[in-house]
Amino acid sequence: MNNPKKKQLNKTVHLSGRAKIKLENLLEYLETEWSSEVKNNFIHKLDRTIAIIQSNPEIFPKTEVIKGLHKCVITKQTTLYYRIKGSRMIL
């Protein structure tokens, strides 16, 4: 059964231009230097992380350097930074 209160908490995800380029480069690197399986595993982790953030945007700590910017470690090598603006989550 759908929970209307939970739906209200979900944020719309928007990738900044910089985030799009970095993600494309990372996925290409994972595919060429590692394997499709490694790339797909990363995509799965990223999708799970975004779903967690959408349902609970304040779950990850804010950085101390830039006001309002949250930091989420996806893997040892990859960190996701995001900002919440109204009903949007900007990566």
trRosetta pair geometry for C-beta under 8 A, 3 or more apart (Angstrom, degrees):
i j d omega theta_ij theta_ji phi_ij phi_ji
2 6 7.8 -139 -178 58 66 112
2 7 6.7 25 175 -44 109 124
3 6 4.0 62 89 8 112 114
3 7 6.9 173 90 -15 60 82
4 7 5.6 -52 -150 32 38 115
4 8 6.8 42 153 -24 65 101
5 8 5.8 -52 -157 28 35 114
5 9 7.1 35 148 -21 63 103
6 9 5.7 -55 -159 29 39 114
6 10 7.2 48 148 -33 66 94
6 55 6.7 -7 -168 -142 94 101
7 10 5.8 -41 -158 12 40 115
9 54 7.8 110 120 146 80 61
9 55 5.8 56 108 -156 120 48
9 56 7.2 6 160 -76 133 45
9 57 7.7 -157 176 -8 87 94
10 54 4.8 17 -146 162 75 102
10 55 6.1 -14 -89 -86 74 57
11 53 7.4 -59 45 129 124 83
11 54 5.1 -141 42 -135 76 66
11 57 5.7 69 -23 -75 139 124
11 84 6.7 -96 -112 -130 156 92
11 87 6.0 178 -131 175 67 49
11 88 6.1 99 -176 -158 99 12
11 89 3.9 90 121 -27 137 105
12 87 5.9 47 9 131 99 88
12 88 5.1 -40 68 -109 93 67
12 89 6.9 176 77 21 39 76
13 50 5.9 13 -94 -167 151 123
13 54 6.7 -64 -52 -82 102 111
13 88 7.8 137 -99 -162 13 69
13 89 5.3 -29 -103 71 60 102
13 91 6.6 16 -167 -16 95 113
14 88 5.5 3 0 -170 120 117
14 89 7.0 162 23 78 72 48
14 90 5.0 -25 73 -107 102 70
14 91 7.1 -177 86 18 47 75
15 19 4.4 -137 -166 92 85 119
15 20 4.8 107 131 -62 128 82
15 23 7.0 -61 -146 4 141 143
15 90 8.0 139 -109 -159 12 59
15 91 5.2 -28 -111 63 61 107
16 19 4.5 96 50 4 78 104
16 20 7.1 -139 91 -8 42 84
16 90 6.1 63 -52 176 95 99
16 91 6.5 -140 4 87 83 54
17 20 5.8 -52 -152 31 31 113
17 21 6.7 27 154 -15 64 105
18 21 6.0 -58 -152 37 32 108
18 22 6.2 27 155 -15 67 110
19 22 5.8 -57 -143 41 31 109
19 23 6.0 30 158 -20 66 109
19 91 4.7 121 -147 114 164 90
20 23 5.9 -58 -146 38 25 109
20 24 6.3 25 157 -17 63 108
21 24 5.9 -55 -148 37 29 110
21 25 6.3 27 155 -16 64 109
22 25 5.8 -57 -148 39 30 111
22 26 6.2 30 155 -21 65 108
23 26 5.7 -54 -144 37 30 111
23 27 6.3 27 159 -16 65 107
24 27 6.0 -57 -146 38 27 107
24 28 6.3 27 156 -18 63 109
25 28 5.8 -57 -147 38 29 111
25 29 6.2 32 154 -21 65 108
26 29 5.6 -55 -149 36 30 113
26 30 6.3 30 155 -19 66 105
26 42 7.6 -136 142 147 112 153
26 78 7.1 78 -148 -108 148 128
27 30 5.8 -50 -145 35 32 111
27 31 6.4 31 156 -18 64 107
27 39 5.7 79 -155 -151 72 112
27 42 7.5 -164 -102 87 71 131
27 43 7.3 50 -113 -69 113 102
28 31 5.9 -58 -149 37 29 110
28 32 6.2 11 161 -6 67 113
29 32 6.3 -66 -139 45 25 97
29 33 5.5 -10 178 12 67 120
29 34 7.9 49 134 3 65 97
30 33 6.8 -62 -118 53 16 89
30 34 5.1 -36 -166 39 58 121
30 35 7.8 -50 158 52 74 36
30 38 5.2 -146 -176 109 101 102
30 39 4.0 139 111 -86 119 80
30 42 5.8 -102 -118 12 167 148
31 34 7.3 -29 -69 57 7 77
31 35 7.4 -17 -141 155 40 13
31 36 6.0 33 -129 -87 84 58
31 39 4.7 13 -68 -53 75 150
34 38 3.9 -46 129 49 134 156
34 39 7.0 157 76 -40 111 77
35 38 4.8 102 54 5 77 98
35 39 7.1 -138 98 -1 44 88
36 39 5.5 -56 -149 40 35 114
36 40 6.0 34 154 -19 69 108
37 40 5.8 -55 -144 39 29 110
37 41 6.3 33 154 -21 64 105
38 41 5.7 -52 -147 34 30 113
38 42 6.5 31 153 -19 63 104
39 42 5.8 -57 -154 35 31 111
39 43 6.5 32 150 -20 65 105
40 43 5.5 -49 -146 34 35 114
40 44 6.4 40 152 -22 64 102
41 44 5.6 -52 -151 33 32 114
41 45 6.6 32 151 -17 64 104
42 45 5.6 -54 -150 37 35 111
42 46 6.2 35 152 -20 67 106
42 74 7.7 69 -157 141 81 127
42 75 7.0 -53 -119 -29 93 138
42 78 7.5 78 -150 14 115 162
43 46 5.6 -54 -146 38 31 113
43 47 6.2 34 154 -21 65 106
44 47 5.8 -53 -146 36 29 112
44 48 6.4 29 155 -18 63 106
45 48 5.8 -55 -148 37 30 111
45 49 6.2 30 154 -20 65 108
45 74 5.5 115 133 -178 116 98
45 75 6.7 67 121 -53 162 94
46 49 5.7 -56 -147 37 29 112
46 50 6.3 28 156 -18 65 106
46 74 6.1 13 -88 -144 67 146
46 80 7.5 134 -132 -70 84 137
47 50 5.9 -55 -146 37 29 109
47 51 6.4 30 154 -20 63 106
48 51 5.7 -57 -151 35 30 112
48 52 6.5 32 152 -20 64 104
49 52 5.7 -53 -152 33 33 112
49 53 6.4 29 153 -15 66 106
49 72 6.0 140 -173 143 123 138
49 74 5.5 -73 -40 -108 163 95
49 80 6.4 138 133 17 142 154
50 53 5.6 -55 -146 39 33 110
50 54 6.2 39 153 -25 66 104
50 89 8.0 154 -154 102 83 143
50 91 7.9 -42 -108 -66 108 138
51 54 5.6 -49 -145 32 30 115
51 55 6.6 16 160 -8 63 107
52 55 6.4 -68 -152 43 27 99
52 56 6.4 -40 171 45 65 98
52 59 6.3 -84 151 60 100 160
53 56 7.0 -91 -135 70 22 59
53 57 5.8 51 178 -113 70 53
53 59 6.7 -130 -104 41 54 113
53 60 6.9 -28 -101 2 99 117
53 70 7.8 152 -135 102 119 148
53 72 6.8 -82 -73 -52 124 162
53 82 6.4 63 -172 56 153 161
53 89 6.2 127 133 -160 115 158
54 57 7.3 16 -127 -70 15 80
54 89 6.6 -119 -94 2 66 151
56 59 4.2 69 115 -45 110 114
57 70 7.6 -162 172 -24 74 162
57 84 4.9 81 170 -91 142 138
57 89 6.2 -151 -117 -94 114 117
58 70 7.8 -149 -129 -98 37 139
58 84 7.9 -42 -67 -19 68 157
60 70 4.8 99 89 174 103 114
60 71 6.2 -142 152 76 117 43
60 72 4.2 -65 -116 -80 165 91
60 82 8.0 83 63 44 133 106
61 70 6.8 153 92 -147 30 75
61 71 6.1 -21 78 50 81 92
62 67 7.8 11 173 -154 129 37
62 68 6.8 -48 -142 -117 124 10
62 69 6.5 108 -158 71 77 44
62 70 5.5 -60 -97 -92 54 61
62 71 7.5 96 -163 4 16 84
63 66 5.4 30 81 42 126 76
63 69 4.8 -18 27 88 115 100
63 70 7.2 174 -16 -124 78 12
63 71 5.0 92 -66 -34 91 116
63 81 7.3 -6 -31 -130 133 109
65 69 7.6 -38 73 58 80 129
66 69 4.1 29 92 10 109 135
68 83 5.6 47 134 -138 99 100
68 84 7.5 -127 -175 43 93 73
69 81 5.6 -1 -180 -173 109 107
69 82 7.4 149 -158 75 64 26
69 83 5.5 -44 -103 -78 62 91
70 81 6.9 156 79 -156 51 54
70 82 5.2 -22 60 65 103 78
70 83 7.1 167 12 -84 83 37
70 84 7.3 48 -11 -20 125 95
71 79 6.1 -13 -165 -179 90 119
71 80 7.7 143 -160 80 42 51
71 81 5.8 -17 -101 -103 62 76
72 79 6.8 150 78 -164 43 67
72 80 4.5 -21 68 65 100 98
72 81 7.6 178 24 -80 74 29
72 82 7.1 4 6 11 116 108
73 76 7.5 25 -179 -97 118 28
73 78 7.6 123 -162 89 57 53
73 79 5.3 -37 -102 -106 59 81
73 80 7.8 -175 -85 21 12 74
74 78 4.6 -38 62 100 109 105
74 79 6.8 177 10 -104 81 23
74 80 5.5 74 -37 -19 112 105
75 78 4.6 47 43 33 92 97
80 91 6.4 -43 -168 -143 100 108
81 91 7.3 122 80 -158 53 59
82 89 5.5 9 178 178 130 93
82 90 6.3 156 -157 79 74 46
82 91 5.0 -34 -98 -98 95 60
83 89 7.6 160 78 -159 40 51
83 90 4.9 -17 60 60 91 101
84 88 7.5 157 -157 88 48 52
84 89 5.8 -22 -103 -105 68 70
84 90 7.8 -175 -83 18 19 77
85 88 5.0 -15 70 67 87 100
85 89 7.9 166 27 -89 68 24
85 90 6.1 23 10 -10 114 116
